Amino acid sequence: MTQNPGSAAHPHKPAWAGRNYSLLTAATVVTGLGANGSLIAAAFAVLESGGDGGAVGLVAAARTLPLVVFLLIGGALADRLPRHRVMVAANALNCLSQGAFALLVLTGEPRLWQMMLLTALGGTGQAFFGPAAEGMLMSSVDGEQAARAFAFFRLATQGAALGGATLGGVLVAAVGPGWVLAIDAAGFAVAGALRSFLDVGHIPPRTPGEGMLADLHEGWREFIGRPWLWGIVVQFSIANAVVGAADSVYGPLVARDRLGGAGPWGLALASFGAGTVAGALLMTRWKPRRLLLAGTLCVFPLALPSAALAVPVPVGVLYVVMFVAGTTVEVFSVSWMTALHQEIPEDKLSRVSAYDWFGSVSLLPLATALAGPAESAVGRSAALWGCAALVVLVTAPVLLLQDVRTLTRRTKQVTDSTPASADTERPVGGLG
């Protein structure tokens, strides 16, 4: 892959940290600071308005349901239209929805349906943004430097997540959730402005297709033909659902009842963020040869936070557990991004990313909506132990996929005419 205009080197930057990469990283840091605080703010806005765990779950479900509905359309559009325009439009929608949510909280007593509607608009923006952003990032770095570029990108954005969670918990406790939501809205405005300067001139013009359904079908063939890809997505459809329910519903409730409120829970999320920073920093130096094997083994500790909340452990122990889980899951994240960049054609990146996102979040609305009833039926502790067990049970079978065990990092760039297996131990995609 030749260097593209979006990756022109600056004398004081690494060769892979070009203009597009720098803009994408800066914009994601800005939104990361606000978004991680706003998750805490939204949960406590519901609780302060008189809602219970079920209401918190419904608002969280309202955020993720539009992802399931619109992700595939968003992926197809991002492979048809200039990706930066899709991203800017999505940021504008997020800015407006979070601004309205903040105004509602600051000026009165928000009703549950209003909070659900506004978070649903934010989720709609994310559905169109996510596939476009992932495709844009992957097209902005060169193949041989991709792993390091992704690791530094994750390092910067997870650092923002750490700061956002820490500040979010403190600010919610100090000034209330409304102001934190307002800060998040302003962050989306700034990020949209930065992303409007992205250069897409290096991306080859798209060949006119046969329509949206044909584009989606082509992306589906690319997705389903690679067992390692759909196997891990199925795994995370369940793992993300139960972890999301634990973090968005049970976590704030345990914090309120046993840990001291929003401040300690914000620090717990910040500890997870610190772990992801440590994991990203590790991945700037470590390049595991078997990408997916190393990544999948590092998913098992994701069960630990739910188990810790189920006990519940003292808050200091919870911080350590969250740090370990964050570190290991970040190893998976960088390995996963590197594998996608290595194996998926550029013109299909956003559609494959959409199927990835779709599978990964498809059960999240159901899990968060059922979190409250599950607590009522079996108790909070039993529900959290169930979350931990499910993470382990759905991760173990992924190791049975041969491609997960053998997919190997390429040590040199291959051309379109070079077989995919030229520098891997065996061909990947379409093989079980």
Secondary structure in CASP SS format (residue, H / E / C, confidence):
PFRMAT SS
TARGET T0000
AUTHOR 0000-0000-0000
METHOD secondary structure of the structure
MODEL  1
M C 1.00
T C 1.00
Q C 1.00
N C 1.00
P H 1.00
G H 1.00
S H 1.00
A C 1.00
A C 1.00
H C 1.00
P C 1.00
H C 1.00
K C 1.00
P C 1.00
A C 1.00
W C 1.00
A C 1.00
G C 1.00
R H 1.00
N H 1.00
Y H 1.00
S H 1.00
L H 1.00
L H 1.00
T H 1.00
A H 1.00
A H 1.00
T H 1.00
V H 1.00
V H 1.00
T H 1.00
G H 1.00
L H 1.00
G H 1.00
A H 1.00
N H 1.00
G H 1.00
S H 1.00
L H 1.00
I H 1.00
A H 1.00
A H 1.00
A H 1.00
F H 1.00
A H 1.00
V H 1.00
L H 1.00
E H 1.00
S C 1.00
G C 1.00
G C 1.00
D C 1.00
G H 1.00
G H 1.00
A H 1.00
V H 1.00
G H 1.00
L H 1.00
V H 1.00
A H 1.00
A H 1.00
A H 1.00
R H 1.00
T H 1.00
L H 1.00
P H 1.00
L H 1.00
V H 1.00
V H 1.00
F H 1.00
L H 1.00
L H 1.00
I H 1.00
G H 1.00
G H 1.00
A H 1.00
L H 1.00
A H 1.00
D C 1.00
R C 1.00
L C 1.00
P C 1.00
R H 1.00
H H 1.00
R H 1.00
V H 1.00
M H 1.00
V H 1.00
A H 1.00
A H 1.00
N H 1.00
A H 1.00
L H 1.00
N H 1.00
C H 1.00
L H 1.00
S H 1.00
Q H 1.00
G H 1.00
A H 1.00
F H 1.00
A H 1.00
L H 1.00
L H 1.00
V H 1.00
L H 1.00
T H 1.00
G C 1.00
E C 1.00
P C 1.00
R C 1.00
L H 1.00
W H 1.00
Q H 1.00
M H 1.00
M H 1.00
L H 1.00
L H 1.00
T H 1.00
A H 1.00
L H 1.00
G H 1.00
G H 1.00
T H 1.00
G H 1.00
Q H 1.00
A H 1.00
F H 1.00
F H 1.00
G H 1.00
P H 1.00
A H 1.00
A H 1.00
E H 1.00
G H 1.00
M H 1.00
L H 1.00
M H 1.00
S C 1.00
S C 1.00
V C 1.00
D C 1.00
G H 1.00
E H 1.00
Q H 1.00
A H 1.00
A H 1.00
R H 1.00
A H 1.00
F H 1.00
A H 1.00
F H 1.00
F H 1.00
R H 1.00
L H 1.00
A H 1.00
T H 1.00
Q H 1.00
G H 1.00
A H 1.00
A H 1.00
L H 1.00
G H 1.00
G H 1.00
A H 1.00
T H 1.00
L H 1.00
G H 1.00
G H 1.00
V H 1.00
L H 1.00
V H 1.00
A H 1.00
A H 1.00
V H 1.00
G C 1.00
P H 1.00
G H 1.00
W H 1.00
V H 1.00
L H 1.00
A H 1.00
I H 1.00
D H 1.00
A H 1.00
A H 1.00
G H 1.00
F H 1.00
A H 1.00
V H 1.00
A H 1.00
G H 1.00
A H 1.00
L H 1.00
R H 1.00
S C 1.00
F C 1.00
L C 1.00
D C 1.00
V C 1.00
G C 1.00
H C 1.00
I C 1.00
P C 1.00
P C 1.00
R C 1.00
T C 1.00
P C 1.00
G C 1.00
E C 1.00
G C 1.00
M H 1.00
L H 1.00
A H 1.00
D H 1.00
L H 1.00
H H 1.00
E H 1.00
G H 1.00
W H 1.00
R H 1.00
E H 1.00
F H 1.00
I H 1.00
G C 1.00
R C 1.00
P H 1.00
W H 1.00
L H 1.00
W H 1.00
G H 1.00
I H 1.00
V H 1.00
V H 1.00
Q H 1.00
F H 1.00
S H 1.00
I H 1.00
A H 1.00
N H 1.00
A H 1.00
V H 1.00
V H 1.00
G H 1.00
A H 1.00
A H 1.00
D H 1.00
S H 1.00
V H 1.00
Y H 1.00
G H 1.00
P H 1.00
L H 1.00
V H 1.00
A H 1.00
R H 1.00
D H 1.00
R H 1.00
L H 1.00
G C 1.00
G C 1.00
A H 1.00
G H 1.00
P H 1.00
W H 1.00
G H 1.00
L H 1.00
A H 1.00
L H 1.00
A H 1.00
S H 1.00
F H 1.00
G H 1.00
A H 1.00
G H 1.00
T H 1.00
V H 1.00
A H 1.00
G H 1.00
A H 1.00
L H 1.00
L H 1.00
M H 1.00
T C 1.00
R C 1.00
W C 1.00
K C 1.00
P C 1.00
R C 1.00
R E 1.00
L H 1.00
L H 1.00
L H 1.00
A H 1.00
G H 1.00
T H 1.00
L H 1.00
C C 1.00
V C 1.00
F H 1.00
P H 1.00
L H 1.00
A H 1.00
L H 1.00
P H 1.00
S H 1.00
A H 1.00
A H 1.00
L H 1.00
A H 1.00
V C 1.00
P C 1.00
V C 1.00
P C 1.00
V H 1.00
G H 1.00
V H 1.00
L H 1.00
Y H 1.00
V H 1.00
V H 1.00
M H 1.00
F H 1.00
V H 1.00
A H 1.00
G H 1.00
T H 1.00
T H 1.00
V H 1.00
E H 1.00
V H 1.00
F H 1.00
S H 1.00
V H 1.00
S H 1.00
W H 1.00
M H 1.00
T H 1.00
A H 1.00
L H 1.00
H H 1.00
Q H 1.00
E H 1.00
I C 1.00
P C 1.00
E H 1.00
D H 1.00
K H 1.00
L H 1.00
S H 1.00
R H 1.00
V H 1.00
S H 1.00
A H 1.00
Y H 1.00
D H 1.00
W H 1.00
F H 1.00
G H 1.00
S H 1.00
V H 1.00
S C 1.00
L C 1.00
L H 1.00
P H 1.00
L H 1.00
A H 1.00
T H 1.00
A H 1.00
L H 1.00
A H 1.00
G H 1.00
P H 1.00
A H 1.00
E H 1.00
S H 1.00
A H 1.00
V H 1.00
G C 1.00
R H 1.00
S H 1.00
A H 1.00
A H 1.00
L H 1.00
W H 1.00
G H 1.00
C H 1.00
A H 1.00
A H 1.00
L H 1.00
V H 1.00
V H 1.00
L H 1.00
V H 1.00
T H 1.00
A H 1.00
P H 1.00
V H 1.00
L H 1.00
L H 1.00
L C 1.00
Q H 1.00
D H 1.00
V H 1.00
R H 1.00
T H 1.00
L C 1.00
T E 1.00
R C 1.00
R C 1.00
T C 1.00
K C 1.00
Q C 1.00
V C 1.00
T C 1.00
D C 1.00
S C 1.00
T C 1.00
P C 1.00
A C 1.00
S C 1.00
A C 1.00
D C 1.00
T C 1.00
E C 1.00
R C 1.00
P C 1.00
V C 1.00
G C 1.00
G C 1.00
L C 1.00
G C 1.00
END
